Amino acid sequence: MYLGLDFGTSSVKGVIIDDKQKLIATASSPLKISRPHPGWSEQNPEDWWKAANLVVKALRKQKPKAVAAVKGIGMSGQQHGATLLDKNGKVLRPCILWNDARSFEECNDILRDGPHAKSITGNTPLAGFTAPKLLWVRKHEPKIFEQVAKVLLPKDYIRFRMTGTYGSDMSDSAGTYWLDVAKRDWSDEMLKATHMRRGQMPELFEGTDATGRITDKLAKAWGMPLKPVVAGGGGDNASAAVGIGAVNDGDAILSLGTSGVMFVSNAKFSPNTERNIHAFCHAVPGTWHQMGVMLSATDSLEWLVKLLGTPAPKLTAALGKKLNGPSPVLLLPYFSGERTPVGDAQIRAAFLGLSHGTDANALTHAALDGVAFAFRDSLEALRKGGASVKRLTAVGGGTKSEIWLKIIATVLGIPIDLPAAGEVGGAFGGARMGLMAATGRSFKEVCTKPKIARTVQPEKSAAAAYDAAYARYVKIYPAIKDIK
């Protein structure tokens, strides 16, 4: 048996699979985000650990024998979070998350002090990345910065709690802005540009490598007498790709979660910084990937949920099942700034076309449309970077909305496949990496594609109207980008 844990922004999910990769049990535990100031986003690392324990407890309650037989554990994690530890392994401050925008000025400092930054990392520095966060801490919290002995990404903090070791994988580490992505190694130049040292970094592993075993104390607490090995694991999107078998050149997925991602697997390192496409290592050896990233996907709908006091399923159900065209209202869904294609941490969301007749349905429809248009921005950027995307496999909580998937397929003009186990993509990918770390099996053998539950086709009758709406949408950012 193998355990996969997915440390997302809104929850921790866990799955157990057997040697044949059959799903045995699933569980989850919610997480909360703290926003102490506008543009800030933080979590307490202890909350991740508590949630992980609750998930394992729930899995044991369902399948105690399966949990007792676990041989390998793999983790998927939200990327970029700066978890700062002192020399004793104590957390120094709340983790600054991927969607935190405070360190936008520090990105310019990195480009000034690291003249080869873009060629080394394959990316343009963004406030969400880890390295700018450490520069912010150095400027604004110098006493804390002086105590930093290790910087860990969220899932790697859990690895530390499980094994007592400091380790990370290539895919997650590529999002720190300290990695030489082509060489798959820490870059001394990038570390120097942010006043950091190699000794403050965890040891690097491939996602399928074994990084250590859980401690005796934890093995007893979790009811895992075999003391399973812990795999390198991966960043959330790379792990989801492992989970659905997107490990070959050209395989593409769409992740509709708190953030939104369009992911394409690459056989070689393929940077394209002009339109803020991310070029990272994959979670499997000798493989890379490109990503178009939006910061507020389901988060855009959740903002509306809080405003209207109505659950998301009820809001989307009110739109019906037939797609006749776009909302009369446009939403630029930049609630926390945006990555692809604008790379602007300070821009914020905007509605266009509000009238006295605008109701909850129009706003809901606009939110779904706005996210779909942001995905099209990513698709256009990926295509300009040489990627060929002919169909997408979708994962994430937002895929439960049929009307949203229909809108996205129509806006993109390509079919979207729904895997049978799409709701546990990242955790399932983690379990697969746990399996590979424990058995030594090849990712080419293990990472097969799942059965497709259904395919959502573009609505041809609405395509022209959506093309026209998208043409209006792309004019919004240039018109308002200087109004901040």
Protein Blocks (a to p, Z undefined) as FASTA:
>chain_A
ZZdddddfkbccdddddfkopafbdcddddddddfbghiacddfklmmmmmmmmmmmmmm
mmmmlmmmpcbdcddddehiacdddfkopafbdcddfklcklmmmmmmmmmmmmmlmmmn
opacdfkbmklmmmmmmmmmmmlmmmpmbdcdfklmmmmmmnopacddfklmmmnopacf
klopacfklmmmnopafklpccdddfkbcfbdcdfklmmmnopanopaddebjafklmmm
mmnopabghiacddddfbdcdddddfbdcddfknopacdddfbehiacdddddfblmlmm
mmmmmmnopafklmmmmnojbdfbdcfbdcdfkfnopfbfnlpakbccddehiafklcfk
lmmmmmmmmmmmmmmmmmmmmmmnopacfbdcdedjklmpmklmmmmmmmnopacdddfk
lmmmmmmmmmmmmmmmmnopafklmmpcdddfbdcdddfklmmmmmmmmmmmmmmmmmmm
mmZZ
